[in-house]
């Protein structure tokens, strides 16, 4: 038990009730080492995260590089109107949401399942091997990973050979997996799971180590089998970690990634593979229409913020662990 | 060891190291003095023989070689001796637009900029200085080389902002190898008895027959490159099959100078129908539509692919691998590819050889507003364009990298050819000076009749051929590959893909939308069952009809006519 509880800070203002500001100053004085350490990061945050927000003004201009700020023409919400009026944008929005939901759901389910299973393994050597093998793909860049996936799924690739060998399809009728638009989301989801499952389990495994072993003993005495221990002890034990991660990931719902879609996408599956980032690249940056890119980026940020806020609020109401 | 001896030793080392330090700093100072002093502009008249040495920075938007100084190469050293100018070259790494965008945003440029595809942004940002007066004052050779085309080079405001990468000078000699074509494995031709192939039907028949006879070898009839921006390797053939040169998205009629798009034409339909039939017969490689460029190149070197259409610069890597292999083992010669001048109809002259044309005016080299001393730079460019230096840049030094026979013809000995490998090209400077400078283009000749481009000199070309090469060329009664192709017809506007388009303009939007549409529908059209081909084509036409094709054609025609007019002035 002790190892989980943070040593309580000495109560500062128990007797006298000094003003809040004085309290703050005193605390600051006591924790000056911490305060000093956080200064560089605050500066970093301001320079790299807040100052660039100034650039959002570009979304309301007919931006031309090399012109001064005052010389730009302001055109109001023109770019936003174009975005939301464009069929293509609505399509890429759908793709983005679909792919990141798939990613979110399967990412969580598979990683938690694998973590639970790994946690049950008593043979350390075997556990290490499984872990290493499963998180290795995380370190391959998407460029290489996409090549592996493309080769595996090509007409003369492993999957097709397997299908032919098992007699599901005839030779000569090999399936062009990446050429069938409807398959793309599945391929994308499976690839993401393959690539990140091992990596994602690490945090859950770490959370599981904090569960007090006496709880398992108690459960065992009460007659719980392995499966029940998993459900009634391990899962509740990592619940707070899961929820915090979920909230954070919901904030990234409009960030379905760029590389896998870009690298695996082709003319045939474009209806399902193109997401907001690729749209921005194609119609914004590649055409030097920076204003449009910024407008799309702004939309993304605002929506992400709202989603994050809602998720956090929901967690708060349910009395669960939350981000802030 | 005695104490005194040690002291002596110490003293000696001290003296030596001291003198070394002073010597070093001495040379350093000297270098600094010559290296970065800005020469006063008054001093830069042509009469002045020796000028201070300067180093200018140049950024090249095409990834090519490693960064470095031109005066570290033999050619660059000679040019520095003539002009006192050294260039520090930096090549693009990563994304060109990002790099150029950063320069524009910071308003900080290298002295000289080769922005490649990002030239419109650079011009819009006003990063280039106008060159008119400089050329007038310091550019006799620039005027000689670009003379005819100076008017074509002018921007909308009537000024010249950059020098296009290469200009046609003197006589036109086509390259000894065609720039594009329908390629076929040599063993296919050999087995068929070296027939004369000029139509698409004959070409397909040839491949079909060979596949038929070698059923169990798991061969692919035809592959096509579709990856990303390289999709044009699949969408361009209709233009060539109709007998037009590579104008990009349009074909241009030389009698009326009308430009017409062909992406939705009968020719495209015909081409796709052929692919569709091939696919139905299992002769087309379905994976063409999902493979990336590397996979495509790997397939071409796998010996399994019988034929393909592409531009030579795109498949050079694959062809060179096969060439090297065949050089080591002549048995493998049958896997090398042979280019054929294929058109739809018998009797249509092909146009796979790029015709003598105008200038490519959407690529070039310019002096930026940040340049320290534009006069010295333009003088360097002008000096580069002299006959002697053009010879130096492509042929090298007489007696060292080329020989001259009694008739004044330039050639290389076998020994010289062997010597000039990639490392030599780099150290000698052929690599730095092969591309993207103001220069004569590769189809030009020198004033004495020799080819500017070494590979185009028939004498040199003959030496690069193997016995097998000679044998196969002999079967067709020609000495070079390009002799199989029709003689190119001059087109003063050529190439239409080189017309500068404004960012975010309707033209650019048309091209982007058309690309997206073709990338989506061409695979469908090829991979569908033959009976559904017509319906898919109708769907495609419906979508294609939504584009402002007429507007695009009108714009292109205007550009063509303007260029032709300027050329006729």
HADDOCK unambig.tbl for C-alpha pairs under 7 A between the chains (distance, minus, plus):
assign (segid A and resid 65 and name CA) (segid B and resid 104 and name CA) 6.80 0.50 0.50
assign (segid A and resid 65 and name CA) (segid B and resid 105 and name CA) 6.61 0.50 0.50
assign (segid A and resid 65 and name CA) (segid B and resid 125 and name CA) 6.35 0.50 0.50
assign (segid A and resid 66 and name CA) (segid B and resid 104 and name CA) 5.79 0.50 0.50
assign (segid A and resid 66 and name CA) (segid B and resid 105 and name CA) 5.84 0.50 0.50
assign (segid A and resid 66 and name CA) (segid B and resid 125 and name CA) 5.14 0.50 0.50
assign (segid A and resid 154 and name CA) (segid B and resid 287 and name CA) 6.41 0.50 0.50
assign (segid A and resid 155 and name CA) (segid B and resid 287 and name CA) 6.44 0.50 0.50
assign (segid A and resid 178 and name CA) (segid B and resid 290 and name CA) 6.59 0.50 0.50
assign (segid A and resid 179 and name CA) (segid B and resid 290 and name CA) 6.76 0.50 0.50
assign (segid A and resid 266 and name CA) (segid B and resid 290 and name CA) 6.44 0.50 0.50
assign (segid A and resid 267 and name CA) (segid B and resid 519 and name CA) 4.42 0.50 0.50
assign (segid A and resid 267 and name CA) (segid B and resid 520 and name CA) 4.52 0.50 0.50
assign (segid A and resid 268 and name CA) (segid B and resid 519 and name CA) 6.94 0.50 0.50
assign (segid A and resid 268 and name CA) (segid B and resid 520 and name CA) 5.04 0.50 0.50
assign (segid A and resid 268 and name CA) (segid B and resid 523 and name CA) 6.54 0.50 0.50
assign (segid A and resid 287 and name CA) (segid B and resid 503 and name CA) 6.10 0.50 0.50
assign (segid A and resid 287 and name CA) (segid B and resid 504 and name CA) 5.69 0.50 0.50
assign (segid A and resid 288 and name CA) (segid B and resid 503 and name CA) 6.36 0.50 0.50
assign (segid A and resid 288 and name CA) (segid B and resid 504 and name CA) 6.92 0.50 0.50
assign (segid A and resid 289 and name CA) (segid B and resid 504 and name CA) 6.67 0.50 0.50
